Amino acid sequence: MSDLLAARSQMAMSLAFHIVFAVVGMGMPLLMALSEWRWLRGGDELDLLLAKRWAKGTAVFFAVGAVSGTVLSFELGLLWPKFMSWAGAIIGMPFSLEGFAFFTEAIFLGIYLYGWDRVAPKAHLAAGVLVAVSGATSGMFVVFANAWMNTPTGFLLVNGQPADIRPMAAMFNPSAWPQSIHMLLAGYAATGFVVAGIHAYALLGDQRNRFHQRALQLALMVGGIGAVLQPLSGDFLGKSLARHQPVKLAATEGQFDTESHAPIRIGGWPDVERGRTRYAIEIPGLLSYLSYGDTAAPVQGLNDFSRNLWPPVVPVHVSFQIMIALGTLMAFIALWAAWRQWRSPSIADSRAFLWAVTASAPAGFIAIEAGWCVTELGRQPWIIQGVMRTADALTPMPGLIVPFLAITLLYLVLAIIVVMLLARQVRESPGGSQPQPRGGGVLH
Amino acid sequence: MPSLELLLGGVMLVSLTFYALLAGADYGGGVWDLLARGPRAKAQRELIAKAIGPIWEANHVWLILVVVVLFTAFPPAYALISTSLHVALLLLLLGIVLRGSAFIFRTYDATAAPGRWGRVFALASLFTPVLLGVVVGAISSGSIHSPSERVALAYFFTWVAPFPVAVGLFAVVLFALLAAVYLMLETDDAALQNDFRRRAIACEAGAALMALVVFLLSQHDAPAIRERLANSWWTWPLQAATAFAALGTLGALWARRFRWARICAAGQVTLILWGWALAQYPYLVRPELTIHNSAAPEATLLALLWALAAGVVVLLPSYWYLFHVFKGSTQKAPIRHG
């Protein structure tokens, strides 16, 4: 394994790991705050119990997210010092603002988790809301920085060096909003679906359990709204790609030749040697329409670009297809849930529905990982699109396979432990139809 | 008006000070968890967990702030440090991850064998600040540079040396001192207070010893910083103030004036850190990178200062509230039972 590949693998693995925890740390606080709000409004102890249960999950995920995020803030320099030396002054802005969002999140989560009997009920709910808001803000700022790597703005390139740096223009680069909105919605959808899946699974064994019914309802509401809105934000992002990263768009779509009436390809396998995408279902003109609002508009293909500027086409296209397929599935389940909610007294009546929700529990997270593969692989060979190649940013340290293996092993162990803790918590969930809260603090 | 880069250097120093005073004490708590002994070992561990539980994550963010300001305002310094100290920083990260994860696993895994996560948490709490001190020591020694030959071993020579290791041990002793002093105010149990009072006094002796060792080793390993410490006009007032704070801590411990002990110990650690910063000034990494020649363009520095100012407006009241809720009084009456 070359040092470059080891470094890229370590970065990919660190991000893939951190994203899960960051996303849950964003979505779970919303769920727990919503549940607590319902409790304060209606006085149903079930809502309080649910808020406390969800808070436990939030605590574990936030802590692991916080430390794995710290790893990333160092890894940028450990693996890509030349990138950071070049770009730190340009993209430091969103990172420093993120620092404060992270502070607020950590502070109010501390108050939320340990302050049940120390602050007034409304102040406690406000702490939960602030955790949710600062979690979302923090995620947004980090994605702003990543968006800059895709569409670098806010500086002039003079003799290969940045000049005339404008940090605000860099932060609000063209991809900033499309990417961060897409990520936020993905976060809520993924968290909502995974939580809904867990409670749906519990309901399959105990269909009348009010605790799980309530949980399923709230989780599907949050996840469902995210999933239904996501195609719109995806379209927003796709149009931005068409304008700013045509090579990436061509790779995601498996578009080799420049053509008008370009089709959307569903599925398929790009044959890079022959320069065409096989076995895809094609909807003619749709790609042209989605990209430029005109079915006849020409869409640039990969062949317009030098071969050494192509991202790895097969993984990018396949990841994109996985993301789209799972996103569509989630949107349909969300609509199904809305229909059931409207037509039936309890959404938990249908076993088929519960099975579908259970089965789609991991869909959001797989879609997120696939989506990040599209974003990151689709930008290759660049670390800063059009400005700096990934290979040129690499640290001179040899033997990078060792840190890669060390971090991988560490994260593997952590992942196993978190899954075990989570599984135990789910098994210990309240049985019967009238569970009693256990009172006192969160920690028992 | 000080220059922008000096202001940002000051921001980094203040953040590092908060990190040492707050997160440092959290690490120190972990050290006391590791060393919990005697009939009250369990009570000691519970007190430590209760004290750091609500606040350690917020305290940890000061380190992120230092890193972010470093790579935004002084990008070449961040790149050089993270290249030449790759191995030490990687080990530091392993410590940070293990400490935080093990603490949260211990809190939420009631069924695990007692002490399983606690042991990992405690060992990582000892190991991590040593590495932190090693990194600071290596940066101060003036010997770090990006190794010119692509040999993995060269990336150990940048920090495996007596001076950085001594600084690491000095850091641990100081953090343990802070933790012991703070913990006395977290309980009303006189026996527990006495346990930590004895520990704090021992740490004060250990701190004096390590200060001497670091100073002696600096002659060979960190000559430039030694020269500044020995020959600057500010050094003797500073050293006197530090010694005064240390004696004040001891005196307050002796007289059982625990609030005074807290103020003096925090002052002592702050003065040590600021003394180091003064000796380091204007260098970030000797002998090449100063806060001036590695500073980002003015537009970045200015924008960053505004962002920090805006951030502080949100941060300070929130932080104050956090400490008001959990550290206001050991006798705070519960408002309600959920």
Interface residues (C-beta under 8 A of the other chain):
Chain A: L48 K52 K56 A59 V60 F62 A63 V64 A66 V67 S68 G69 T70 V71 S73 F74 L76 G77 L78 P81 K82 M84 S85 W86 A87 G88 A89 I90 G92 M93 F95 S96 L97 E98 G99 F100 F102 F103 T104 A106 I107 F108 L109 G110 I111 L113 Y114 G115 W116 D117 R118 V119 A120 P121 A163 D164 I165 R166 P167 M168 T395 P396 M397 P398 G399 V402 P403 A406 L410 L414 I417 L421 R424 Q425 P437 G439 G440 G441 L443 H444
Chain B: G53 P54 I55 E57 A58 H60 V61 L63 I64 L65 V67 V68 V69 F71 T72 A73 P75 P76 Y78 A79 L80 I81 S82 T83 H86 L89 L90 L92 L93 L94 I96 V97 L98 R99 G100 S101 F103 I104 F105 T107 Y108 D109 A110 T111 S146 P147 R150 V151 A152 Y155 A296 P297 A299 T300 A303 L304 A307 L308 A310 G311 V314 L315 S318 Y319 Y321 L322 V325 F326 K332 P334 I335 R336 H337 G338
